[in-house]
Amino acid sequence: MGNKQKGMMNNGTMMQGQGSMNSGQGKGMMQGSGSMMKPGQGNMSGMMRMMQNGNGMMNKDMMQMMRMMQNSKVSIIGKSQLKTFYSVPKEGVVINKKTNTVEFTKDNIVIPIIATPSEDKMFAFGVYGLVNPTIIIKAGATVKLLLVNKDNDMYHAVMITKTPPPYKNMPMMSAKIAFQNACIRPLNKSPNGKYYEGENEFRASTPGTYYYLCQVQDHASKGMYGKLIVK
């Protein structure tokens, strides 16, 4: 892992024991008691410092993004559970390899995304065997967003935004999350044949063209993103 990413992630923990925002002192630091994030998910303190504005504080949009990422659930899965990410449902999903699209036709759907689907695609997402496909869903659909990190030496995350590419090295500084909770916090690298899985749920309330991307530093700028169409 590069030095920049090591600065963001510290000993595989994400800000343990730091639970409240002390906004009155202008330091932009997380203080207080109570764990906000769990072990094995990566330390986001370096990422937060980069997100702070010139006054040393995160603005309203950044704080909202952090809260939504904290809402995502994280667990550890094995190889048998990983196989479900490749198993295409018998109905409700239409895959077109020629156009590199995956269309979900039901009102309640699960989008399973794999970070780093293969060794030669380190900065990419995989969905049902396609790489960075265009995902098409129905307006008003309830979406369970799943992300598994197959990478053994880097952290990965996902968020859905209206902001189109190209992306800078820290997309969270300019890209807003499109729907409430349409994001998953950075997941730790895979440990000894196990994999970190993140989960969050949102409602695709507004039709339009959106993008899903990895908000970890430099990843989206290297091509780790795809298009999401809500129609």
C-alpha positions as CSV (number, residue, x, y, z in Angstrom):
1,M,0.0,0.0,0.0
2,G,1.3,3.5,-0.9
3,N,2.4,6.1,1.7
4,K,-0.7,8.2,1.0
5,Q,-3.1,5.4,1.8
6,K,-1.1,4.4,4.9
7,G,-1.6,7.9,6.2
8,M,-5.3,7.4,5.9
9,M,-5.5,4.0,7.4
10,N,-3.9,3.3,10.7
11,N,-3.5,-0.3,12.1
12,G,-6.8,-1.4,10.6
13,T,-9.0,0.7,12.9
14,M,-11.3,3.5,12.1
15,M,-11.2,6.2,14.8
16,Q,-11.9,3.8,17.7
17,G,-13.0,5.6,20.9
18,Q,-13.7,8.9,19.3
19,G,-17.4,9.6,19.1
20,S,-18.4,13.3,19.1
21,M,-17.5,16.3,17.0
22,N,-16.1,19.2,19.0
23,S,-17.0,21.9,16.6
24,G,-16.5,24.8,19.0
25,Q,-12.7,24.7,19.1
26,G,-12.1,25.0,15.4
27,K,-9.8,22.0,15.3
28,G,-11.9,19.7,13.1
29,M,-11.1,16.8,15.3
30,M,-13.2,13.9,16.5
31,Q,-13.3,13.8,20.3
32,G,-15.4,12.3,23.1
33,S,-16.3,8.8,24.1
34,G,-18.0,5.9,22.5
35,S,-16.8,4.1,19.4
36,M,-18.0,5.5,16.1
37,M,-16.4,2.9,14.0
38,K,-15.4,-0.7,14.4
39,P,-12.0,-2.5,14.2
40,G,-10.9,-3.7,10.9
41,Q,-12.5,-1.0,8.8
42,G,-9.5,1.4,8.3
43,N,-8.7,4.7,10.0
44,M,-10.5,7.6,8.4
45,S,-8.9,10.4,10.4
46,G,-6.4,11.2,7.7
47,M,-9.2,11.3,5.2
48,M,-11.2,13.6,7.4
49,R,-8.2,16.0,7.7
50,M,-8.0,16.3,3.9
51,M,-11.8,17.0,3.8
52,Q,-11.5,20.0,6.2
53,N,-11.9,23.4,4.7
54,G,-9.6,26.4,5.2
55,N,-11.0,27.0,8.7
56,G,-9.9,23.6,9.9
57,M,-13.6,22.4,10.1
58,M,-15.6,20.0,7.9
59,N,-18.5,21.8,6.2
60,K,-22.1,20.6,6.4
61,D,-22.0,18.3,3.4
62,M,-18.8,16.6,4.5
63,M,-20.2,16.0,8.0
64,Q,-23.4,14.6,6.5
65,M,-21.3,12.3,4.3
66,M,-19.3,11.0,7.3
67,R,-22.5,10.3,9.2
68,M,-24.0,8.3,6.3
69,M,-20.8,6.3,5.9
70,Q,-20.9,5.5,9.6
71,N,-24.4,4.1,9.1
72,S,-23.1,1.3,6.9
73,K,-22.8,-2.1,8.4
74,V,-19.6,-4.1,8.2
75,S,-19.1,-7.9,8.6
76,I,-16.5,-10.5,7.7
77,I,-17.5,-13.2,5.2
78,G,-15.9,-16.4,3.9
79,K,-15.4,-17.8,0.4
80,S,-18.8,-19.5,0.3
81,Q,-20.5,-16.2,1.0
82,L,-18.3,-14.5,-1.5
83,K,-19.7,-16.8,-4.2
84,T,-23.1,-15.2,-3.8
85,F,-21.7,-12.0,-5.3
86,Y,-21.2,-13.9,-8.6
87,S,-24.6,-15.7,-8.5
88,V,-27.0,-13.9,-10.9
89,P,-30.7,-14.1,-9.7
90,K,-33.0,-16.1,-11.9
91,E,-35.3,-13.1,-12.4
92,G,-35.1,-9.3,-11.9
93,V,-31.6,-8.9,-13.4
94,V,-30.7,-8.4,-17.0
95,I,-27.0,-8.5,-18.0
96,N,-25.8,-7.3,-21.4
97,K,-22.1,-8.0,-21.9
98,K,-21.9,-6.2,-25.2
99,T,-23.1,-2.9,-23.7
100,N,-21.5,-3.7,-20.3
101,T,-24.8,-3.0,-18.5
102,V,-26.6,-4.6,-15.6
103,E,-30.3,-3.7,-15.3
104,F,-32.3,-4.4,-12.1
105,T,-36.1,-4.5,-12.9
106,K,-37.6,-5.0,-9.5
107,D,-38.7,-2.4,-6.9
108,N,-36.6,-4.0,-4.1
109,I,-33.1,-4.9,-5.3
110,V,-29.7,-5.9,-4.1
111,I,-26.6,-4.6,-5.9
112,P,-23.6,-6.7,-5.1
113,I,-20.3,-4.9,-5.9
114,I,-16.9,-6.4,-5.7
115,A,-13.9,-4.1,-5.2
116,T,-10.9,-5.3,-7.2
117,P,-12.6,-8.2,-9.1
118,S,-9.2,-9.5,-10.3
119,E,-5.4,-8.9,-9.8
120,D,-5.2,-7.1,-13.1
121,K,-8.0,-4.7,-12.3
122,M,-6.9,-3.3,-9.0
123,F,-8.8,0.0,-9.4
124,A,-12.1,-1.3,-10.6
125,F,-15.5,-2.6,-9.4
126,G,-17.1,-5.9,-10.5
127,V,-20.8,-6.6,-10.8
128,Y,-21.9,-10.1,-11.9
129,G,-18.7,-10.6,-13.9
130,L,-18.7,-7.1,-15.6
131,V,-16.1,-4.5,-14.8
132,N,-17.4,-1.0,-13.9
133,P,-20.7,-1.7,-15.7
134,T,-23.5,0.8,-16.2
135,I,-26.1,-0.1,-13.6
136,I,-29.7,0.6,-14.4
137,I,-32.4,0.7,-11.7
138,K,-36.0,1.8,-11.4
139,A,-36.9,5.2,-9.9
140,G,-38.3,4.7,-6.4
141,A,-36.5,1.4,-6.0
142,T,-35.3,0.4,-2.5
143,V,-31.7,-0.6,-2.9
144,K,-29.5,-2.7,-0.6
145,L,-26.0,-1.8,-1.6
146,L,-23.4,-4.4,-0.9
147,L,-19.6,-4.1,-1.2
148,V,-17.0,-6.8,-0.6
149,N,-13.3,-6.0,-0.7
150,K,-11.3,-8.7,-2.4
151,D,-8.1,-6.7,-2.3
152,N,-5.4,-8.0,0.0
153,D,-3.4,-4.8,0.4
154,M,-5.7,-1.8,-0.1
155,Y,-8.9,-0.4,1.3
156,H,-11.9,0.3,-0.8
157,A,-15.3,2.0,-0.4
158,V,-18.2,3.1,-2.6
159,M,-20.5,6.1,-2.8
160,I,-23.2,7.2,-5.3
161,T,-23.0,10.8,-6.5
162,K,-24.4,13.1,-9.2
163,T,-20.9,14.5,-9.8
164,P,-19.5,13.1,-13.1
165,P,-15.9,12.2,-13.9
166,P,-13.1,13.0,-14.1
167,Y,-12.4,12.9,-10.4
168,K,-9.6,14.4,-8.4
169,N,-7.5,12.5,-5.9
170,M,-10.0,13.1,-3.0
171,P,-13.5,13.0,-4.6
172,M,-15.2,13.3,-1.2
173,M,-14.1,17.0,-1.2
174,S,-16.3,17.8,-4.2
175,A,-18.7,15.0,-4.8
176,K,-21.9,14.8,-2.8
177,I,-23.8,11.6,-2.0
178,A,-26.9,11.5,-4.2
179,F,-29.3,9.7,-1.9
180,Q,-29.5,9.3,1.9
181,N,-27.1,6.4,2.9
182,A,-26.0,5.7,-0.7
183,C,-22.5,4.9,0.5
184,I,-20.3,2.4,2.3
185,R,-17.4,3.3,4.5
186,P,-13.8,2.2,3.5
187,L,-13.4,-1.6,4.1
188,N,-10.2,-3.1,5.3
189,K,-8.1,-5.4,3.1
190,S,-9.0,-9.1,3.1
191,P,-7.5,-11.0,6.0
192,N,-6.4,-14.6,5.6
193,G,-9.0,-15.9,3.2
194,K,-11.8,-13.8,4.7
195,Y,-13.3,-10.7,3.3
196,Y,-14.8,-7.5,4.7
197,E,-18.3,-6.8,3.5
198,G,-20.2,-3.5,3.8
199,E,-23.9,-2.9,3.6
200,N,-26.2,0.1,3.4
201,E,-29.7,0.8,2.1
202,F,-31.2,3.7,0.2
203,R,-34.1,4.7,-1.9
204,A,-33.4,5.8,-5.5
205,S,-36.0,8.5,-5.3
206,T,-35.1,10.7,-8.3
207,P,-34.6,9.7,-11.9
208,G,-31.3,10.7,-13.5
209,T,-27.7,9.8,-14.3
210,Y,-25.5,9.1,-11.3
211,Y,-22.1,7.5,-10.7
212,Y,-20.7,5.0,-8.2
213,L,-17.1,5.5,-7.2
214,C,-14.5,4.6,-4.6
215,Q,-14.0,7.5,-2.3
216,V,-10.6,6.3,-1.0
217,Q,-7.8,8.7,-2.0
218,D,-6.7,8.4,-5.7
219,H,-8.9,5.4,-6.5
220,A,-11.6,7.1,-8.5
221,S,-9.0,9.2,-10.4
222,K,-7.5,5.9,-11.5
223,G,-10.7,4.6,-12.9
224,M,-12.6,3.1,-10.0
225,Y,-16.1,4.3,-10.9
226,G,-19.1,3.4,-13.1
227,K,-22.4,4.9,-14.2
228,L,-25.7,4.4,-12.4
229,I,-28.9,5.3,-14.3
230,V,-32.2,5.7,-12.4
231,K,-35.2,5.6,-14.7
